[in-house]
C-alpha cells in the first residue's frame, strides 16, 4: 500500500491518498497527477525526520495536508511550529533556536522571549 500527496501551485499539500504500489508497470505519481491536474508525490507513512524504522527514509516526512513540498530538499515540511524556530534541512523538522533544558523539568516554548519557560 502506497501513499501519495497532491500538491498545489504553491507547493502546499492539499490531499493525501492511499494508492497503488509502485512496480506494477505504471508511474503512479504521473498517473495520479494527470488525473487530478495537481503535482503528485509519493510519501512514506513510516518516514519521520528523515528516518524510517525498517527501510530507507522517503522524502524526509510523511506528508500531511498543509505541509510544504520542497523540491530542492525532496522533502515534505510541516507547518512552522513557531516563527523563531529554524528548519533543519536534513530532517525537514522545525527546531527551537535554544535547546530544550535537560534538568528533568517540563518546559513550554515562549515565543515572546524566544526561550523555554518552566511549566506550572
C-alpha angles and dihedrals in degrees: 000000000000130000126218131196123211114215128200128218090277092055091251119141109242100173142005123204141181107245144162122310118250120250096060094109095266130099095229095188089058093042095051090043092054092047094050102030089232132108109265126203128178115240132192119233090206098051119100128159091356092302132110122189096222109015146022110304115255123216094338097270140022105264121247132185106277095027118124124232113221110200095194092055092033087223145118114241122200119226112282113275093212132353092247096052119105127229114240101215093202095057099022087226127127116246131194114251087230121052118248111258115258099206094107095253125121117251136183127206118257109200093190093062095027090230145100114265127197111259118234 
